[in-house]
Amino acid sequence: MWIPDLSVAAFCISSFKILTSASFSPDGTRIVTASVDKTARVWNAQSGEVITMLEGHANPVISASFSPDGTRIVTTSLDNTARVWNAQSGNEIATLKEPNEVFSASFSPDGTRVVTSTYGTARVWDAQSGRPIATLEGHQVDGQLARVWAASFSPDGTRIVTASYDMTARVWDAQSGSELEKLVGHTNNVRTASFSPDGSCIVTGSDDKTARVWSAESGQEIAKLEGHASALWSASFSPDGTRIVTSSLDSTARVWDARSGQELAKLQGHTGGLSSASFNRNGMCIVTAAFGDDIARVWDARPVQKSAELERHTVYVSSLSFSPDGTRIVTASGDNAAYVRDALSGSVLAKLEGHTAGVRSVSFNRDGTRIVTASDDGTVRVWDALSGENVATLDGRTSSEESAWFSSDGTRIVTGSDDQTAREWRVESGQEVAKLDGRGSVVNSATFSPDGTRIVTASRIPRVWDAQSGHELAKLEGHTAPAQSASFSSDGTRIVTASFDRTARIWDAQSGKELVKLEGHTSSVLSASFGPDGTRIVTAGQDKTARVWDAQSGRELARLEGYVSPVLSVFFSPDGTRVVTMSNDGSVCVCDSVPYRVRYQEQQALRAAQTAGERTLDAALASGTDFVAAGAKLREDANLEPLVKRAALDALLVRAQSERDRAKAAAAPASGGK
């Protein structure tokens, strides 16, 4: 099971006020947020800039969503109104007045109606005139009308589903207002309810920490989604109906398989409980908002998929490698053999037999025609990758061979051994060319640089060597325990090492200086390697996880979990789209590499920009300049970093609004006395 555990969103929108909801426009180009600052705002979904501000509510705005054609927005507020706005100009079109606070509002599929929810009722309105059309009543607790937290239309507009404090969701006829079905099963407050895209199912979220999927026809429960540690505040389907996204007061949003109820991904990064989470129209992104911070986050939500699970080895799998074209995988095993497999189906194409002890290491040459294996029997063997024929055997000692790796031109092989040496061999003749001293430590791995001029070894202290002379070039010092693996980036400028000290580290290949430390594994890191473009690193750990990291910042991007035993090795496919892992239980799995990608500013950078933006605004206002002039000055400042400029302008909007609120409050007594 692969559950990406994310600490960074793909994109962040800062409002400087607590957000109560966030949702995409139908075309995905805009996002509308609702806030306790009594406003809703429309943002450019690409740049994060404010496009339109919707002002008029007298109390916090609870929800905001677009009409199906994206031209209007409906908002709800604790001021007992829902309001319909022109999405482009921000002008108010209609006000829907209720006797109590309005918790939710959404358009019908044709955009002609709006359904709102409040104390005891849901109500259907004409979206243009604001005239009430139908009232839905029936939710009760102890004979009293119960709060209706949410209401939304079915895809065909003929039904409405409501969620209530009475622990039920109910389905209604949208025309007559008569109750059609009651969904009973939650053990606490039901906060949210919505239909699947085909109208056949309903998903609900509750304070009982679960979401549930129901048949919209029979009212029967189909699946229960369990995993959140606190109350759920939103739950909705992806546009194709295959996934569900939920938001919770446990500060996470989660993505689920709508059919099985299996958790697919966890979205983390908000500092407080989440108020909403929803997909965009094509299901490729998710937007989240939280009560506990002032940021809406957009996540790349392309679904994580397991491409293949290869037939399990009878004993442990010790090593694996992709062919250069990514179509085959070769695995090494403790059963004295290596297996060449189809990378998609997992079917065995060839079995490499001949070693008399477990095979420790395996890898392809650059053109994929040869495979080299290293074994506990003290030999290294070269094989024809298609026929499986043993074409050469390198036998220079009796010690166990820990690793074997081809040079880029395929003419040489470097091996690492428990006899505390690494050795370089000519493939054609089998002659030993150079011997590299492990300095009193087992050499767990040895690999060539992409140009074949250097070798990096992993031992107590990883080292870089001249491949021709065997002279030591650099020492990589910093790990507090021996390194298990070491390999170069594709351009040869960096090296990544994995260590028993629970870290992986990135080094400058020339100077040996440590550049980045990757921390997060709770036990020994057994393998680490770069992606083909050098921007990501994948690690395997004794803690039964594999993890994907940003190679520049060292931030964890995704976590592959669910393994029942330690993950011994992990690699990217040559095109970087897949990751293959092998475990101590003999299993080998292939999955998509990083379905949730970091595309814009990271959270720390955004926070720093917010602080700098506040200071910049203070400086602009210090000379007595008014808000309009300060805004113009900030926009014209070409020296301001774009993120800081955006933060300063956002802060200006908030302060200007606060100033207007104070002015209104100060004028109120004088008006009343006339």
Helices and strands as residue ranges (DSSP letters): E 5-6, E 11-14, E 19-24, E 30-35, E 39-44, E 50-55, E 61-66, E 72-77, E 81-86, E 92-97, E 104-107, E 113-117, E 121-126, E 132-137, E 140-141, E 144-145, E 148-153, E 159-164, E 168-173, E 179-184, E 190-195, E 201-206, E 210-215, E 221-226, E 232-237, E 243-248, E 252-257, E 263-268, E 274-279, E 285-290, E 295-300, E 306-310, E 317-322, E 328-333, E 337-342, E 348-353, E 359-364, E 370-375, E 380-384, E 390-394, E 401-406, E 412-417, E 421-426, E 432-437, E 445-448, E 454-458, E 463-466, E 472-475, E 483-488, E 494-499, E 503-508, E 514-519, E 525-530, E 536-541, E 546-550, E 556-560, E 567-572, E 578-583, E 588-592, H 603-621, H 627-636, H 642-672
